[in-house]
Amino acid sequence: MSNTPIKTDVLIIGAGPVGLFQIFQLGLHEIKAHVVDSLPLIGGQCSALYPDKFIYDVPGIPKITGKDLIDQLELQIDPMKPSFHLKQTVQSLVSNDMGYEVTTREGLRFQTKCIVIAAGVGAFVHKELPLRELNNFRSGDLGSSHPPQVVCELPQNDSIAAKHIVVYGSNEAAVRTALNAALKSGTQSVCLIYRREQLDIGEELKAQFDQALRINAIQFMTGQITGLKTREAGQLLSHLLVTDTHGVINERACDLLVECLGLSPKLGPLLDWEIQMEKKTLKVDSKNFETNLPGIYAVGDINSYPGKRKLIVCGFHEATLAAYSIASYLRGGEPIPLEYTTASTRIHRILGL
Ligand SMILES: Cc1cc2nc3c(=O)[nH]c(=O)nc-3n(C[C@H](O)[C@H](O)[C@H](O)COP(=O)(O)OP(=O)(O)OC[C@H]3O[C@@H](n4cnc5c(N)ncnc54)[C@H](O)[C@@H]3O)c2cc1C
């Protein structure tokens, strides 16, 4: 754990569309923010769940994909020079004389005067197969000589040489992972397993996959992983037991299992903070989107107030009003006048115009 906390006026939890627009709105008030997100990329649901789908209800933009909206927001916040901390999941919150200390699961610490929770539907984590015995092989806790044998991505290095690789899943990521593993030289075998025969992939990828099956570069098994066998006194995974639709159990050699089951959101530790909640969302005052804890705001899908709709445009409005309130809070309650971006020379200076 890092001993020196990162000091900031505002910490934003969540780099989804609303967290990103929050950076812009705070920047207009000359407030710099640090931003944490559990994902390795910015954009929240837009990037993780529907990058190629069109959104039709962003004001002034008739249609835009999830990915392009995030690219545009990234461009818009560039003058604000935000500090991103990705692959960091916020864990704990402690109040102190200077505001709040926030710690991430990965060990970063922040000392902040204000917090904006823009955590959407929760931190996105990789879905895991529900077989408890697999947990022993996930983290590599068994000793440094045994790296994890159940992972969510194919390792980048050469560590898969001479190994039996199994990929579980039916989506594009699963099939691409299996094909990539088959392309690496020296792998013993590559097998894609899924509970049903139908894969959720486009025609082009299906053709590549069928070709790899024809030349025996990949095998495909249908069934559920219902058990496992180990070697070296339980230290290493050696086989998976796969039960097919007729209840027949087949063994599959496995030194590395890659779970490609997509992402699911988990609210996790935010539920334990002393913020008033309503049906797993944070209650806020709709005049400024502050929670019951002074200096802690909640914007976007994570909040609730009378009439709340989980829409991007609503989150943008919330971020705008929260920024005015935060500016006033940080300046001892001073009233903050309204300024137009078209006319304010101060804002033009911030935007580098
Ligand atoms: C398929 C689909 C289509 C949609 N179409 C539309 C549409 O057409 N129009 C529309 O307005 N809306 C649409 N939405 C809804 C829209 O995507 C959400 O309203 C929007 O993403 C909310 O933004 P947000 O920033 O509040 O949260 P999110 O986008 O959920 O981002 C929250 C971020 O916070 C991070 N996070 C959470 N907890 C933690 C933690 N403890 N530590 C660190 N990071 C954390 C998450 O990893 C995530 O990146 C759609 C949603 C889906 C799923």
The ligand as an SDF file (V2000), in Angstrom:
LIG
                    3D

 53 58  0  0  0  0  0  0  0  0999 V2000
  -27.0570   -1.5590  -23.9570 C   0  0  0  0  0  0  0  0  0  0  0  0
  -27.2860   -0.1760  -23.3750 C   0  0  0  0  0  0  0  0  0  0  0  0
  -27.7330    0.8310  -24.1820 C   0  0  0  0  0  0  0  0  0  0  0  0
  -27.9450    2.1180  -23.6550 C   0  0  0  0  0  0  0  0  0  0  0  0
  -28.4210    3.1140  -24.4820 N   0  0  0  0  0  0  0  0  0  0  0  0
  -28.5970    4.3570  -23.9880 C   0  0  0  0  0  0  0  0  0  0  0  0
  -29.1040    5.4160  -24.8250 C   0  0  0  0  0  0  0  0  0  0  0  0
  -29.4160    5.2150  -25.9940 O   0  0  0  0  0  0  0  0  0  0  0  0
  -29.2210    6.6650  -24.2570 N   0  0  0  0  0  0  0  0  0  0  0  0
  -28.9240    6.9160  -22.9510 C   0  0  0  0  0  0  0  0  0  0  0  0
  -29.0440    8.0510  -22.5110 O   0  0  0  0  0  0  0  0  0  0  0  0
  -28.4580    5.9260  -22.1470 N   0  0  0  0  0  0  0  0  0  0  0  0
  -28.2990    4.6680  -22.6320 C   0  0  0  0  0  0  0  0  0  0  0  0
  -27.8440    3.6670  -21.8050 N   0  0  0  0  0  0  0  0  0  0  0  0
  -27.5990    3.9900  -20.3850 C   0  0  0  0  0  0  0  0  0  0  0  0
  -26.2560    4.7260  -20.2470 C   0  0  0  0  0  0  0  0  0  0  0  0
  -25.2030    3.9410  -20.7920 O   0  0  0  0  0  0  0  0  0  0  0  0
  -26.0170    5.0280  -18.7800 C   0  0  0  0  0  0  0  0  0  0  0  0
  -27.0410    5.8870  -18.3400 O   0  0  0  0  0  0  0  0  0  0  0  0
  -24.6630    5.7190  -18.5930 C   0  0  0  0  0  0  0  0  0  0  0  0
  -23.5970    4.8890  -19.0030 O   0  0  0  0  0  0  0  0  0  0  0  0
  -24.4510    6.1010  -17.1250 C   0  0  0  0  0  0  0  0  0  0  0  0
  -23.2030    6.6990  -17.0310 O   0  0  0  0  0  0  0  0  0  0  0  0
  -22.4040    6.7640  -15.6310 P   0  0  0  0  0  0  0  0  0  0  0  0
  -21.1500    7.4990  -15.9450 O   0  0  0  0  0  0  0  0  0  0  0  0
  -23.3250    7.2370  -14.5870 O   0  0  0  0  0  0  0  0  0  0  0  0
  -22.0970    5.2370  -15.2740 O   0  0  0  0  0  0  0  0  0  0  0  0
  -21.3260    4.0540  -16.0450 P   0  0  0  0  0  0  0  0  0  0  0  0
  -21.3550    4.2420  -17.5180 O   0  0  0  0  0  0  0  0  0  0  0  0
  -21.9240    2.7960  -15.4970 O   0  0  0  0  0  0  0  0  0  0  0  0
  -19.8150    4.1980  -15.5310 O   0  0  0  0  0  0  0  0  0  0  0  0
  -19.5310    3.9840  -14.1870 C   0  0  0  0  0  0  0  0  0  0  0  0
  -18.0530    3.6570  -14.0390 C   0  0  0  0  0  0  0  0  0  0  0  0
  -17.7340    3.6020  -12.6480 O   0  0  0  0  0  0  0  0  0  0  0  0
  -16.8180    2.5630  -12.4340 C   0  0  0  0  0  0  0  0  0  0  0  0
  -16.9140    2.1330  -11.0330 N   0  0  0  0  0  0  0  0  0  0  0  0
  -18.0080    1.7080  -10.3580 C   0  0  0  0  0  0  0  0  0  0  0  0
  -17.7140    1.4050   -9.0800 N   0  0  0  0  0  0  0  0  0  0  0  0
  -16.3800    1.6490   -8.9440 C   0  0  0  0  0  0  0  0  0  0  0  0
  -15.4760    1.5080   -7.8660 C   0  0  0  0  0  0  0  0  0  0  0  0
  -15.8480    1.0740   -6.6510 N   0  0  0  0  0  0  0  0  0  0  0  0
  -14.1690    1.8290   -8.0860 N   0  0  0  0  0  0  0  0  0  0  0  0
  -13.7490    2.2500   -9.2980 C   0  0  0  0  0  0  0  0  0  0  0  0
  -14.5690    2.3890  -10.3600 N   0  0  0  0  0  0  0  0  0  0  0  0
  -15.8760    2.1020  -10.1810 C   0  0  0  0  0  0  0  0  0  0  0  0
  -17.2500    1.4660  -13.4060 C   0  0  0  0  0  0  0  0  0  0  0  0
  -16.1710    0.5840  -13.7160 O   0  0  0  0  0  0  0  0  0  0  0  0
  -17.6840    2.2930  -14.6310 C   0  0  0  0  0  0  0  0  0  0  0  0
  -16.6460    2.4490  -15.5690 O   0  0  0  0  0  0  0  0  0  0  0  0
  -27.6680    2.3840  -22.2930 C   0  0  0  0  0  0  0  0  0  0  0  0
  -27.1730    1.3470  -21.4820 C   0  0  0  0  0  0  0  0  0  0  0  0
  -26.9880    0.0810  -22.0060 C   0  0  0  0  0  0  0  0  0  0  0  0
  -26.4650   -1.0110  -21.1090 C   0  0  0  0  0  0  0  0  0  0  0  0
  1  2  1  0
  2  3  1  0
  2 52  2  0
  3  4  2  0
  4  5  1  0
  4 50  1  0
  5  6  2  0
  6  7  1  0
  6 13  1  0
  7  8  2  0
  7  9  1  0
  9 10  1  0
 10 11  2  0
 10 12  1  0
 12 13  2  0
 13 14  1  0
 14 15  1  0
 14 50  1  0
 15 16  1  0
 16 17  1  0
 16 18  1  0
 18 19  1  0
 18 20  1  0
 20 21  1  0
 20 22  1  0
 22 23  1  0
 23 24  1  0
 24 25  2  0
 24 26  1  0
 24 27  1  0
 27 28  1  0
 28 29  2  0
 28 30  1  0
 28 31  1  0
 31 32  1  0
 32 33  1  0
 33 34  1  0
 33 48  1  0
 34 35  1  0
 35 36  1  0
 35 46  1  0
 36 37  1  0
 36 45  1  0
 37 38  2  0
 38 39  1  0
 39 40  1  0
 39 45  2  0
 40 41  1  0
 40 42  2  0
 42 43  1  0
 43 44  2  0
 44 45  1  0
 46 47  1  0
 46 48  1  0
 48 49  1  0
 50 51  2  0
 51 52  1  0
 52 53  1  0
M  END
$$$$
